[in-house]
C-alpha cells in the first residue's frame, strides 16, 4: 500500500523519545514563515486542526497534517520524515534534543498515483 507520508528509523526513534517526554504527539507540515517548510511536532492536544488541514497519514502512530493549500502543491509527492542533528523549528518539540525533523520527498510513480486515486 502506498503511503503519502513515511518515516525513517532515525525520525521514529526521535518520535518515540518525544512521546516518553510529552505524551501523544501530532505533526503539521509548516508552510513557511518563521520555521521555513519543516515538519512541526506538537503535543497532540495543543494544536487545533481545522477544516483547512488534510490528514496525510500516521508516522509512528502519530498523525501528520498539512494545510489544504500546501497539499495541492505536494500531492504528487511522498513525504519522508527524517531526523538529523541540528536545530529545527523553534516551535517544534524536538529542539532541546539537539535534533530536527526534516521533510524529504519523492514524486510518486504513475502506478502509485493510480493506487492513491
Biopython code that builds the backbone (N, CA, C, O; Angstrom):
import numpy as np
from Bio.PDB.StructureBuilder import StructureBuilder

atoms = [
    (1, "UNK", "N", (0.838, -1.183, 0.000)),
    (1, "UNK", "CA", (0.000, 0.000, 0.000)),
    (1, "UNK", "C", (0.889, 1.254, 0.000)),
    (1, "UNK", "O", (1.846, 1.345, 0.768)),
    (2, "UNK", "N", (0.569, 2.190, -0.845)),
    (2, "UNK", "CA", (1.327, 3.438, -0.953)),
    (2, "UNK", "C", (0.891, 4.380, 0.169)),
    (2, "UNK", "O", (-0.300, 4.530, 0.442)),
    (3, "UNK", "N", (1.851, 4.997, 0.797)),
    (3, "UNK", "CA", (1.562, 5.951, 1.865)),
    (3, "UNK", "C", (1.999, 7.340, 1.438)),
    (3, "UNK", "O", (3.019, 7.496, 0.766)),
    (4, "UNK", "N", (1.239, 8.339, 1.824)),
    (4, "UNK", "CA", (1.578, 9.722, 1.482)),
    (4, "UNK", "C", (2.707, 10.256, 2.355)),
    (4, "UNK", "O", (3.434, 11.163, 1.949)),
    (5, "UNK", "N", (2.854, 9.698, 3.543)),
    (5, "UNK", "CA", (3.924, 10.124, 4.447)),
    (5, "UNK", "C", (4.537, 8.879, 5.091)),
    (5, "UNK", "O", (3.824, 7.987, 5.551)),
    (6, "UNK", "N", (5.866, 8.837, 5.114)),
    (6, "UNK", "CA", (6.593, 7.734, 5.739)),
    (6, "UNK", "C", (7.628, 8.325, 6.692)),
    (6, "UNK", "O", (7.781, 9.543, 6.783)),
    (7, "UNK", "N", (8.330, 7.455, 7.395)),
    (7, "UNK", "CA", (9.277, 7.909, 8.415)),
    (7, "UNK", "C", (10.532, 7.042, 8.380)),
    (7, "UNK", "O", (10.460, 5.833, 8.162)),
    (8, "UNK", "N", (11.675, 7.672, 8.597)),
    (8, "UNK", "CA", (12.930, 6.928, 8.691)),
    (8, "UNK", "C", (13.071, 6.369, 10.107)),
    (8, "UNK", "O", (12.367, 6.789, 11.026)),
    (9, "UNK", "N", (13.988, 5.418, 10.266)),
    (9, "UNK", "CA", (14.244, 4.856, 11.596)),
    (9, "UNK", "C", (14.720, 5.934, 12.567)),
    (9, "UNK", "O", (14.341, 5.926, 13.738)),
    (10, "UNK", "N", (15.544, 6.858, 12.087)),
    (10, "UNK", "CA", (16.053, 7.925, 12.944)),
    (10, "UNK", "C", (14.923, 8.815, 13.457)),
    (10, "UNK", "O", (14.886, 9.173, 14.634)),
    (11, "UNK", "N", (14.001, 9.166, 12.559)),
    (11, "UNK", "CA", (12.871, 10.004, 12.963)),
    (11, "UNK", "C", (11.936, 9.247, 13.897)),
    (11, "UNK", "O", (11.404, 9.823, 14.846)),
    (12, "UNK", "N", (11.735, 7.966, 13.636)),
    (12, "UNK", "CA", (10.868, 7.162, 14.500)),
    (12, "UNK", "C", (11.450, 7.076, 15.912)),
    (12, "UNK", "O", (10.711, 7.133, 16.894)),
    (13, "UNK", "N", (12.759, 6.941, 16.009)),
    (13, "UNK", "CA", (13.416, 6.917, 17.318)),
    (13, "UNK", "C", (13.201, 8.241, 18.055)),
    (13, "UNK", "O", (12.930, 8.245, 19.256)),
    (14, "UNK", "N", (13.320, 9.351, 17.348)),
    (14, "UNK", "CA", (13.097, 10.656, 17.959)),
    (14, "UNK", "C", (11.632, 10.830, 18.362)),
    (14, "UNK", "O", (11.347, 11.378, 19.427)),
    (15, "UNK", "N", (10.721, 10.378, 17.538)),
    (15, "UNK", "CA", (9.292, 10.438, 17.882)),
    (15, "UNK", "C", (9.039, 9.674, 19.176)),
    (15, "UNK", "O", (8.346, 10.168, 20.065)),
    (16, "UNK", "N", (9.595, 8.476, 19.285)),
    (16, "UNK", "CA", (9.394, 7.667, 20.491)),
    (16, "UNK", "C", (9.992, 8.335, 21.729)),
    (16, "UNK", "O", (9.413, 8.257, 22.812)),
    (17, "UNK", "N", (11.136, 8.986, 21.580)),
    (17, "UNK", "CA", (11.736, 9.735, 22.689)),
    (17, "UNK", "C", (10.812, 10.873, 23.120)),
    (17, "UNK", "O", (10.572, 11.071, 24.311)),
    (18, "UNK", "N", (10.300, 11.611, 22.150)),
    (18, "UNK", "CA", (9.414, 12.740, 22.461)),
    (18, "UNK", "C", (8.097, 12.278, 23.078)),
    (18, "UNK", "O", (7.545, 12.969, 23.934)),
    (19, "UNK", "N", (7.585, 11.125, 22.658)),
    (19, "UNK", "CA", (6.357, 10.584, 23.260)),
    (19, "UNK", "C", (6.558, 10.302, 24.746)),
    (19, "UNK", "O", (5.663, 10.549, 25.554)),
    (20, "UNK", "N", (7.730, 9.786, 25.103)),
    (20, "UNK", "CA", (8.006, 9.484, 26.509)),
    (20, "UNK", "C", (8.016, 10.759, 27.348)),
    (20, "UNK", "O", (7.635, 10.736, 28.519)),
    (21, "UNK", "N", (8.440, 11.843, 26.766)),
    (21, "UNK", "CA", (8.526, 13.123, 27.474)),
    (21, "UNK", "C", (7.192, 13.864, 27.476)),
    (21, "UNK", "O", (6.774, 14.391, 28.507)),
    (22, "UNK", "N", (6.520, 13.905, 26.316)),
    (22, "UNK", "CA", (5.356, 14.778, 26.125)),
    (22, "UNK", "C", (4.023, 14.055, 25.973)),
    (22, "UNK", "O", (2.977, 14.705, 25.947)),
    (23, "UNK", "N", (4.033, 12.741, 25.872)),
    (23, "UNK", "CA", (2.792, 12.004, 25.646)),
    (23, "UNK", "C", (2.441, 11.981, 24.165)),
    (23, "UNK", "O", (3.325, 12.148, 23.326)),
    (24, "UNK", "N", (1.164, 11.776, 23.823)),
    (24, "UNK", "CA", (0.755, 11.691, 22.424)),
    (24, "UNK", "C", (1.121, 12.950, 21.643)),
    (24, "UNK", "O", (1.011, 14.067, 22.150)),
    (25, "UNK", "N", (1.559, 12.751, 20.401)),
    (25, "UNK", "CA", (2.039, 13.834, 19.552)),
    (25, "UNK", "C", (1.224, 13.952, 18.277)),
    (25, "UNK", "O", (0.383, 13.107, 17.972)),
    (26, "UNK", "N", (1.493, 15.013, 17.546)),
    (26, "UNK", "CA", (0.968, 15.181, 16.187)),
    (26, "UNK", "C", (1.961, 16.041, 15.418)),
    (26, "UNK", "O", (2.755, 16.777, 16.004)),
    (27, "UNK", "N", (1.900, 15.931, 14.086)),
    (27, "UNK", "CA", (2.750, 16.738, 13.215)),
    (27, "UNK", "C", (1.887, 17.596, 12.311)),
    (27, "UNK", "O", (0.778, 17.219, 11.932)),
    (28, "UNK", "N", (2.425, 18.757, 11.978)),
    (28, "UNK", "CA", (1.829, 19.607, 10.954)),
    (28, "UNK", "C", (2.976, 20.144, 10.114)),
    (28, "UNK", "O", (3.919, 20.730, 10.644)),
    (29, "UNK", "N", (2.895, 19.946, 8.811)),
    (29, "UNK", "CA", (3.937, 20.428, 7.907)),
    (29, "UNK", "C", (3.838, 21.940, 7.808)),
    (29, "UNK", "O", (2.839, 22.479, 7.332)),
    (30, "UNK", "N", (4.877, 22.616, 8.260)),
    (30, "UNK", "CA", (4.898, 24.071, 8.209)),
    (30, "UNK", "C", (4.951, 24.526, 6.755)),
    (30, "UNK", "O", (5.610, 23.900, 5.924)),
    (31, "UNK", "N", (4.266, 25.597, 6.460)),
    (31, "UNK", "CA", (4.235, 26.117, 5.099)),
    (31, "UNK", "C", (5.198, 27.257, 4.860)),
    (31, "UNK", "O", (5.174, 27.870, 3.793)),
    (32, "UNK", "N", (6.034, 27.553, 5.816)),
    (32, "UNK", "CA", (6.981, 28.640, 5.625)),
    (32, "UNK", "C", (6.992, 29.569, 6.805)),
    (32, "UNK", "O", (6.716, 29.155, 7.931)),
    (33, "UNK", "N", (7.309, 30.825, 6.561)),
    (33, "UNK", "CA", (7.384, 31.865, 7.576)),
    (33, "UNK", "C", (8.536, 31.599, 8.534)),
    (33, "UNK", "O", (9.648, 31.310, 8.091)),
    (34, "UNK", "N", (8.299, 31.688, 9.802)),
    (34, "UNK", "CA", (9.358, 31.642, 10.814)),
    (34, "UNK", "C", (10.212, 30.383, 10.755)),
    (34, "UNK", "O", (11.436, 30.457, 10.863)),
    (35, "UNK", "N", (9.585, 29.249, 10.589)),
    (35, "UNK", "CA", (10.304, 27.979, 10.652)),
    (35, "UNK", "C", (10.524, 27.351, 9.289)),
    (35, "UNK", "O", (10.850, 26.167, 9.208)),
    (36, "UNK", "N", (10.357, 28.104, 8.227)),
    (36, "UNK", "CA", (10.547, 27.530, 6.895)),
    (36, "UNK", "C", (9.504, 26.465, 6.624)),
    (36, "UNK", "O", (8.419, 26.489, 7.205)),
    (37, "UNK", "N", (9.822, 25.551, 5.761)),
    (37, "UNK", "CA", (8.901, 24.458, 5.446)),
    (37, "UNK", "C", (9.442, 23.198, 6.091)),
    (37, "UNK", "O", (10.193, 22.442, 5.474)),
    (38, "UNK", "N", (9.057, 22.981, 7.324)),
    (38, "UNK", "CA", (9.562, 21.831, 8.066)),
    (38, "UNK", "C", (8.423, 21.155, 8.814)),
    (38, "UNK", "O", (7.400, 21.775, 9.102)),
    (39, "UNK", "N", (8.610, 19.873, 9.126)),
    (39, "UNK", "CA", (7.587, 19.188, 9.916)),
    (39, "UNK", "C", (7.656, 19.659, 11.363)),
    (39, "UNK", "O", (8.709, 19.601, 11.996)),
    (40, "UNK", "N", (6.547, 20.115, 11.866)),
    (40, "UNK", "CA", (6.484, 20.637, 13.225)),
    (40, "UNK", "C", (5.784, 19.611, 14.114)),
    (40, "UNK", "O", (4.703, 19.125, 13.783)),
    (41, "UNK", "N", (6.406, 19.291, 15.234)),
    (41, "UNK", "CA", (5.884, 18.302, 16.168)),
    (41, "UNK", "C", (5.337, 19.018, 17.398)),
    (41, "UNK", "O", (6.002, 19.869, 17.988)),
    (42, "UNK", "N", (4.115, 18.655, 17.769)),
    (42, "UNK", "CA", (3.435, 19.286, 18.905)),
    (42, "UNK", "C", (2.788, 18.222, 19.790)),
    (42, "UNK", "O", (2.524, 17.110, 19.334)),
    (43, "UNK", "N", (2.532, 18.565, 21.068)),
    (43, "UNK", "CA", (1.675, 17.685, 21.861)),
    (43, "UNK", "C", (0.310, 17.612, 21.157)),
    (43, "UNK", "O", (-0.197, 18.627, 20.678)),
    (44, "UNK", "N", (-0.267, 16.442, 21.096)),
    (44, "UNK", "CA", (-1.479, 16.235, 20.302)),
    (44, "UNK", "C", (-2.631, 17.141, 20.710)),
    (44, "UNK", "O", (-3.415, 17.548, 19.854)),
    (45, "UNK", "N", (-2.753, 17.462, 21.964)),
    (45, "UNK", "CA", (-3.895, 18.273, 22.402)),
    (45, "UNK", "C", (-3.607, 19.772, 22.419)),
    (45, "UNK", "O", (-4.427, 20.549, 22.907)),
    (46, "UNK", "N", (-2.445, 20.194, 21.888)),
    (46, "UNK", "CA", (-2.100, 21.619, 21.913)),
    (46, "UNK", "C", (-2.101, 22.278, 20.545)),
    (46, "UNK", "O", (-1.730, 23.446, 20.428)),
    (47, "UNK", "N", (-2.504, 21.564, 19.517)),
    (47, "UNK", "CA", (-2.575, 22.141, 18.176)),
    (47, "UNK", "C", (-3.960, 21.826, 17.622)),
    (47, "UNK", "O", (-4.358, 20.664, 17.553)),
    (48, "UNK", "N", (-4.674, 22.846, 17.237)),
    (48, "UNK", "CA", (-6.041, 22.653, 16.740)),
    (48, "UNK", "C", (-6.000, 22.461, 15.229)),
    (48, "UNK", "O", (-5.545, 23.334, 14.491)),
    (49, "UNK", "N", (-6.478, 21.316, 14.787)),
    (49, "UNK", "CA", (-6.572, 21.005, 13.363)),
    (49, "UNK", "C", (-7.967, 21.408, 12.903)),
    (49, "UNK", "O", (-8.958, 21.138, 13.580)),
    (50, "UNK", "N", (-8.030, 22.058, 11.743)),
    (50, "UNK", "CA", (-9.322, 22.524, 11.259)),
    (50, "UNK", "C", (-9.675, 21.972, 9.890)),
    (50, "UNK", "O", (-9.014, 21.074, 9.367)),
    (51, "UNK", "N", (-10.723, 22.525, 9.330)),
    (51, "UNK", "CA", (-11.197, 22.089, 8.014)),
    (51, "UNK", "C", (-10.210, 22.409, 6.906)),
    (51, "UNK", "O", (-10.299, 21.845, 5.815)),
    (52, "UNK", "N", (-9.278, 23.298, 7.168)),
    (52, "UNK", "CA", (-8.282, 23.684, 6.168)),
    (52, "UNK", "C", (-7.055, 22.776, 6.204)),
    (52, "UNK", "O", (-6.061, 23.052, 5.531)),
    (53, "UNK", "N", (-7.117, 21.687, 6.988)),
    (53, "UNK", "CA", (-5.999, 20.760, 7.105)),
    (53, "UNK", "C", (-6.365, 19.383, 6.556)),
    (53, "UNK", "O", (-7.520, 18.960, 6.610)),
    (54, "UNK", "N", (-5.346, 18.689, 6.023)),
    (54, "UNK", "CA", (-5.514, 17.358, 5.444)),
    (54, "UNK", "C", (-4.664, 16.384, 6.254)),
    (54, "UNK", "O", (-3.487, 16.644, 6.503)),
    (55, "UNK", "N", (-5.254, 15.268, 6.664)),
    (55, "UNK", "CA", (-4.507, 14.204, 7.324)),
    (55, "UNK", "C", (-3.835, 13.371, 6.234)),
    (55, "UNK", "O", (-4.516, 12.719, 5.442)),
    (56, "UNK", "N", (-2.498, 13.388, 6.190)),
    (56, "UNK", "CA", (-1.770, 12.618, 5.176)),
    (56, "UNK", "C", (-1.578, 11.176, 5.590)),
    (56, "UNK", "O", (-1.440, 10.299, 4.737)),
    (57, "UNK", "N", (-1.566, 10.920, 6.875)),
    (57, "UNK", "CA", (-1.340, 9.571, 7.387)),
    (57, "UNK", "C", (-0.777, 9.648, 8.788)),
    (57, "UNK", "O", (-0.845, 10.684, 9.450)),
    (58, "UNK", "N", (-0.216, 8.526, 9.228)),
    (58, "UNK", "CA", (0.394, 8.460, 10.556)),
    (58, "UNK", "C", (1.814, 7.953, 10.423)),
    (58, "UNK", "O", (2.106, 7.087, 9.597)),
    (59, "UNK", "N", (2.690, 8.500, 11.242)),
    (59, "UNK", "CA", (4.062, 8.009, 11.345)),
    (59, "UNK", "C", (4.301, 7.680, 12.811)),
    (59, "UNK", "O", (4.181, 8.552, 13.672)),
    (60, "UNK", "N", (4.635, 6.441, 13.096)),
    (60, "UNK", "CA", (4.789, 6.040, 14.488)),
    (60, "UNK", "C", (3.527, 6.255, 15.288)),
    (60, "UNK", "O", (3.589, 6.714, 16.429)),
    (61, "UNK", "N", (2.377, 5.933, 14.713)),
    (61, "UNK", "CA", (1.062, 6.149, 15.347)),
    (61, "UNK", "C", (0.798, 7.609, 15.679)),
    (61, "UNK", "O", (-0.014, 7.920, 16.551)),
    (62, "UNK", "N", (1.486, 8.502, 14.981)),
    (62, "UNK", "CA", (1.354, 9.938, 15.211)),
    (62, "UNK", "C", (0.780, 10.588, 13.957)),
    (62, "UNK", "O", (1.392, 10.497, 12.894)),
    (63, "UNK", "N", (-0.377, 11.240, 14.049)),
    (63, "UNK", "CA", (-0.986, 11.849, 12.865)),
    (63, "UNK", "C", (-0.125, 12.954, 12.265)),
    (63, "UNK", "O", (0.539, 13.702, 12.982)),
    (64, "UNK", "N", (-0.149, 13.042, 10.932)),
    (64, "UNK", "CA", (0.640, 14.029, 10.197)),
    (64, "UNK", "C", (-0.295, 14.808, 9.280)),
    (64, "UNK", "O", (-0.937, 14.232, 8.402)),
    (65, "UNK", "N", (-0.367, 16.136, 9.491)),
    (65, "UNK", "CA", (-1.272, 17.014, 8.753)),
    (65, "UNK", "C", (-0.511, 18.023, 7.900)),
    (65, "UNK", "O", (0.672, 18.293, 8.108)),
    (66, "UNK", "N", (-1.237, 18.561, 6.940)),
    (66, "UNK", "CA", (-0.731, 19.632, 6.076)),
    (66, "UNK", "C", (-1.933, 20.478, 5.679)),
    (66, "UNK", "O", (-3.049, 19.968, 5.582)),
    (67, "UNK", "N", (-1.710, 21.764, 5.448)),
    (67, "UNK", "CA", (-2.827, 22.608, 5.017)),
    (67, "UNK", "C", (-3.283, 22.179, 3.618)),
    (67, "UNK", "O", (-2.482, 21.695, 2.819)),
    (68, "UNK", "N", (-4.570, 22.361, 3.332)),
    (68, "UNK", "CA", (-5.116, 22.003, 2.013)),
    (68, "UNK", "C", (-4.403, 22.736, 0.891)),
    (68, "UNK", "O", (-4.109, 22.143, -0.147)),
    (69, "UNK", "N", (-4.123, 24.012, 1.085)),
    (69, "UNK", "CA", (-3.444, 24.792, 0.050)),
    (69, "UNK", "C", (-2.065, 24.226, -0.251)),
    (69, "UNK", "O", (-1.690, 24.076, -1.414)),
    (70, "UNK", "N", (-1.317, 23.914, 0.785)),
    (70, "UNK", "CA", (0.017, 23.349, 0.588)),
    (70, "UNK", "C", (-0.077, 21.952, -0.021)),
    (70, "UNK", "O", (0.747, 21.579, -0.855)),
    (71, "UNK", "N", (-1.068, 21.191, 0.391)),
    (71, "UNK", "CA", (-1.270, 19.842, -0.141)),
    (71, "UNK", "C", (-1.436, 19.876, -1.663)),
    (71, "UNK", "O", (-0.954, 18.976, -2.350)),
    (72, "UNK", "N", (-2.093, 20.871, -2.187)),
    (72, "UNK", "CA", (-2.277, 20.976, -3.635)),
    (72, "UNK", "C", (-0.942, 21.007, -4.373)),
    (72, "UNK", "O", (-0.845, 20.514, -5.497)),
    (73, "UNK", "N", (0.075, 21.577, -3.757)),
    (73, "UNK", "CA", (1.409, 21.617, -4.370)),
    (73, "UNK", "C", (2.174, 20.311, -4.170)),
    (73, "UNK", "O", (2.992, 19.937, -5.010)),
    (74, "UNK", "N", (1.914, 19.620, -3.071)),
    (74, "UNK", "CA", (2.700, 18.447, -2.683)),
    (74, "UNK", "C", (1.994, 17.119, -2.965)),
    (74, "UNK", "O", (2.582, 16.066, -2.717)),
    (75, "UNK", "N", (0.772, 17.127, -3.468)),
    (75, "UNK", "CA", (0.002, 15.889, -3.568)),
    (75, "UNK", "C", (0.611, 14.858, -4.503)),
    (75, "UNK", "O", (0.223, 13.690, -4.461)),
    (76, "UNK", "N", (1.541, 15.254, -5.335)),
    (76, "UNK", "CA", (2.191, 14.323, -6.263)),
    (76, "UNK", "C", (3.446, 13.693, -5.660)),
    (76, "UNK", "O", (4.152, 12.934, -6.324)),
    (77, "UNK", "N", (3.715, 14.019, -4.388)),
    (77, "UNK", "CA", (4.931, 13.529, -3.753)),
    (77, "UNK", "C", (4.647, 12.767, -2.468)),
    (77, "UNK", "O", (3.657, 13.006, -1.776)),
    (78, "UNK", "N", (5.546, 11.849, -2.178)),
    (78, "UNK", "CA", (5.519, 11.165, -0.896)),
    (78, "UNK", "C", (6.471, 11.917, 0.024)),
    (78, "UNK", "O", (7.604, 12.214, -0.353)),
    (79, "UNK", "N", (6.010, 12.223, 1.227)),
    (79, "UNK", "CA", (6.858, 12.881, 2.210)),
    (79, "UNK", "C", (7.571, 11.816, 3.034)),
    (79, "UNK", "O", (6.952, 10.856, 3.493)),
    (80, "UNK", "N", (8.856, 11.991, 3.216)),
    (80, "UNK", "CA", (9.672, 11.079, 4.012)),
    (80, "UNK", "C", (10.224, 11.906, 5.162)),
    (80, "UNK", "O", (11.073, 12.774, 4.959)),
    (81, "UNK", "N", (9.743, 11.637, 6.363)),
    (81, "UNK", "CA", (10.150, 12.418, 7.525)),
    (81, "UNK", "C", (11.399, 11.783, 8.128)),
    (81, "UNK", "O", (11.419, 10.604, 8.481)),
    (82, "UNK", "N", (12.434, 12.604, 8.232)),
    (82, "UNK", "CA", (13.723, 12.156, 8.726)),
    (82, "UNK", "C", (14.087, 13.002, 9.946)),
    (82, "UNK", "O", (13.434, 14.007, 10.227)),
    (83, "UNK", "N", (15.129, 12.590, 10.668)),
    (83, "UNK", "CA", (15.659, 13.372, 11.784)),
    (83, "UNK", "C", (17.168, 13.467, 11.605)),
    (83, "UNK", "O", (17.839, 12.470, 11.336)),
    (84, "UNK", "N", (17.687, 14.670, 11.757)),
    (84, "UNK", "CA", (19.115, 14.919, 11.602)),
    (84, "UNK", "C", (19.602, 15.760, 12.774)),
    (84, "UNK", "O", (18.798, 16.376, 13.474)),
    (85, "UNK", "N", (20.908, 15.789, 12.990)),
    (85, "UNK", "CA", (21.482, 16.635, 14.036)),
    (85, "UNK", "C", (21.285, 18.101, 13.675)),
    (85, "UNK", "O", (21.322, 18.473, 12.502)),
    (86, "UNK", "N", (21.076, 18.926, 14.693)),
    (86, "UNK", "CA", (20.956, 20.356, 14.472)),
    (86, "UNK", "C", (19.705, 20.936, 15.095)),
    (86, "UNK", "O", (18.898, 20.229, 15.699)),
    (87, "UNK", "N", (19.564, 22.230, 14.934)),
    (87, "UNK", "CA", (18.404, 22.940, 15.479)),
    (87, "UNK", "C", (17.320, 23.037, 14.421)),
    (87, "UNK", "O", (17.597, 23.330, 13.258)),
    (88, "UNK", "N", (16.099, 22.793, 14.827)),
    (88, "UNK", "CA", (14.978, 22.868, 13.911)),
    (88, "UNK", "C", (14.087, 24.049, 14.207)),
    (88, "UNK", "O", (14.542, 25.093, 14.674)),
    (89, "UNK", "N", (12.815, 23.869, 13.930)),
    (89, "UNK", "CA", (11.844, 24.925, 14.169)),
    (89, "UNK", "C", (11.745, 25.273, 15.638)),
    (89, "UNK", "O", (11.710, 24.395, 16.499)),
    (90, "UNK", "N", (11.700, 26.553, 15.910)),
    (90, "UNK", "CA", (11.701, 26.974, 17.305)),
    (90, "UNK", "C", (10.422, 26.604, 18.037)),
    (90, "UNK", "O", (10.398, 26.620, 19.268)),
    (91, "UNK", "N", (9.369, 26.275, 17.322)),
    (91, "UNK", "CA", (8.106, 25.912, 17.966)),
    (91, "UNK", "C", (7.908, 24.405, 18.052)),
    (91, "UNK", "O", (6.936, 23.953, 18.655)),
    (92, "UNK", "N", (8.791, 23.629, 17.473)),
    (92, "UNK", "CA", (8.656, 22.177, 17.426)),
    (92, "UNK", "C", (9.326, 21.544, 18.648)),
    (92, "UNK", "O", (10.333, 22.049, 19.142)),
    (93, "UNK", "N", (8.762, 20.442, 19.126)),
    (93, "UNK", "CA", (9.204, 19.829, 20.381)),
    (93, "UNK", "C", (10.622, 19.273, 20.374)),
    (93, "UNK", "O", (11.217, 19.132, 21.442)),
    (94, "UNK", "N", (11.177, 18.957, 19.228)),
    (94, "UNK", "CA", (12.478, 18.273, 19.216)),
    (94, "UNK", "C", (13.661, 19.193, 19.469)),
    (94, "UNK", "O", (14.774, 18.703, 19.662)),
    (95, "UNK", "N", (13.470, 20.488, 19.476)),
    (95, "UNK", "CA", (14.562, 21.449, 19.629)),
    (95, "UNK", "C", (15.545, 21.135, 20.752)),
    (95, "UNK", "O", (16.749, 21.100, 20.498)),
    (96, "UNK", "N", (15.087, 20.907, 21.981)),
    (96, "UNK", "CA", (16.011, 20.634, 23.076)),
    (96, "UNK", "C", (16.800, 19.324, 22.937)),
    (96, "UNK", "O", (17.779, 19.112, 23.652)),
    (97, "UNK", "N", (16.384, 18.465, 22.039)),
    (97, "UNK", "CA", (17.045, 17.167, 21.866)),
    (97, "UNK", "C", (18.293, 17.243, 20.985)),
    (97, "UNK", "O", (19.007, 16.252, 20.836)),
    (98, "UNK", "N", (18.562, 18.428, 20.393)),
    (98, "UNK", "CA", (19.723, 18.564, 19.526)),
    (98, "UNK", "C", (19.526, 17.940, 18.158)),
    (98, "UNK", "O", (20.485, 17.733, 17.414)),
    (99, "UNK", "N", (18.280, 17.642, 17.833)),
    (99, "UNK", "CA", (17.904, 17.049, 16.550)),
    (99, "UNK", "C", (16.818, 17.910, 15.931)),
    (99, "UNK", "O", (16.209, 18.747, 16.599)),
    (100, "UNK", "N", (16.585, 17.688, 14.634)),
    (100, "UNK", "CA", (15.464, 18.362, 13.995)),
    (100, "UNK", "C", (14.838, 17.420, 12.986)),
    (100, "UNK", "O", (15.519, 16.612, 12.353)),
    (101, "UNK", "N", (13.541, 17.541, 12.851)),
    (101, "UNK", "CA", (12.838, 16.777, 11.823)),
    (101, "UNK", "C", (13.046, 17.480, 10.494)),
    (101, "UNK", "O", (13.143, 18.706, 10.429)),
    (102, "UNK", "N", (13.113, 16.697, 9.451)),
    (102, "UNK", "CA", (13.367, 17.197, 8.106)),
    (102, "UNK", "C", (12.453, 16.456, 7.147)),
    (102, "UNK", "O", (12.312, 15.237, 7.243)),
    (103, "UNK", "N", (11.832, 17.177, 6.223)),
    (103, "UNK", "CA", (10.985, 16.550, 5.216)),
    (103, "UNK", "C", (11.781, 16.350, 3.938)),
    (103, "UNK", "O", (12.307, 17.299, 3.357)),
    (104, "UNK", "N", (11.858, 15.107, 3.517)),
    (104, "UNK", "CA", (12.409, 14.766, 2.214)),
    (104, "UNK", "C", (11.214, 14.352, 1.373)),
    (104, "UNK", "O", (10.156, 14.042, 1.921)),
    (105, "UNK", "N", (11.358, 14.339, 0.075)),
    (105, "UNK", "CA", (10.215, 13.941, -0.745)),
    (105, "UNK", "C", (10.670, 13.258, -2.022)),
    (105, "UNK", "O", (11.817, 13.384, -2.451)),
    (106, "UNK", "N", (9.750, 12.544, -2.603)),
    (106, "UNK", "CA", (9.964, 11.935, -3.908)),
    (106, "UNK", "C", (8.637, 11.950, -4.646)),
    (106, "UNK", "O", (7.577, 11.878, -4.025)),
    (107, "UNK", "N", (8.692, 12.042, -5.966)),
    (107, "UNK", "CA", (7.481, 12.066, -6.780)),
    (107, "UNK", "C", (6.940, 10.644, -6.888)),
    (107, "UNK", "O", (7.693, 9.696, -7.111)),
    (108, "UNK", "N", (5.630, 10.512, -6.728)),
    (108, "UNK", "CA", (5.002, 9.210, -6.897)),
    (108, "UNK", "C", (5.144, 8.739, -8.339)),
    (108, "UNK", "O", (5.139, 9.546, -9.268)),
    (109, "UNK", "N", (5.269, 7.433, -8.518)),
    (109, "UNK", "CA", (5.258, 6.855, -9.862)),
    (109, "UNK", "C", (3.827, 6.885, -10.385)),
    (109, "UNK", "O", (2.889, 7.113, -9.621)),
    (110, "UNK", "N", (3.660, 6.657, -11.664)),
    (110, "UNK", "CA", (2.312, 6.595, -12.261)),
    (110, "UNK", "C", (1.478, 5.506, -11.580)),
    (110, "UNK", "O", (0.294, 5.705, -11.309)),
    (111, "UNK", "N", (2.098, 4.361, -11.308)),
    (111, "UNK", "CA", (1.375, 3.265, -10.664)),
    (111, "UNK", "C", (0.930, 3.653, -9.261)),
    (111, "UNK", "O", (-0.190, 3.346, -8.852)),
    (112, "UNK", "N", (1.805, 4.327, -8.526)),
    (112, "UNK", "CA", (1.449, 4.751, -7.176)),
    (112, "UNK", "C", (0.333, 5.782, -7.198)),
    (112, "UNK", "O", (-0.572, 5.734, -6.365)),
    (113, "UNK", "N", (0.385, 6.705, -8.134)),
    (113, "UNK", "CA", (-0.686, 7.702, -8.244)),
    (113, "UNK", "C", (-2.031, 7.035, -8.526)),
    (113, "UNK", "O", (-3.059, 7.429, -7.975)),
    (114, "UNK", "N", (-2.012, 6.021, -9.390)),
    (114, "UNK", "CA", (-3.245, 5.286, -9.687)),
    (114, "UNK", "C", (-3.774, 4.594, -8.446)),
    (114, "UNK", "O", (-4.984, 4.571, -8.221)),
    (115, "UNK", "N", (-2.888, 4.028, -7.636)),
    (115, "UNK", "CA", (-3.311, 3.354, -6.420)),
    (115, "UNK", "C", (-3.891, 4.350, -5.413)),
    (115, "UNK", "O", (-4.865, 4.043, -4.726)),
    (116, "UNK", "N", (-3.298, 5.532, -5.327)),
    (116, "UNK", "CA", (-3.791, 6.550, -4.404)),
    (116, "UNK", "C", (-5.164, 7.088, -4.821)),
    (116, "UNK", "O", (-5.971, 7.483, -3.979)),
    (117, "UNK", "N", (-5.410, 7.097, -6.121)),
    (117, "UNK", "CA", (-6.692, 7.598, -6.616)),
    (117, "UNK", "C", (-7.783, 6.632, -6.227)),
    (117, "UNK", "O", (-8.950, 6.859, -6.544)),
]
sb = StructureBuilder()
sb.init_structure("model")
sb.init_model(0)
sb.init_chain("A")
sb.init_seg("    ")
for serial, (resi, resn, name, xyz) in enumerate(atoms, 1):
    if name == "N":
        sb.init_residue(resn, " ", resi, " ")
    sb.init_atom(name, np.array(xyz, "f"), 0.0, 1.0, " ", f" {name:<3s}", serial, name[0])
structure = sb.get_structure()
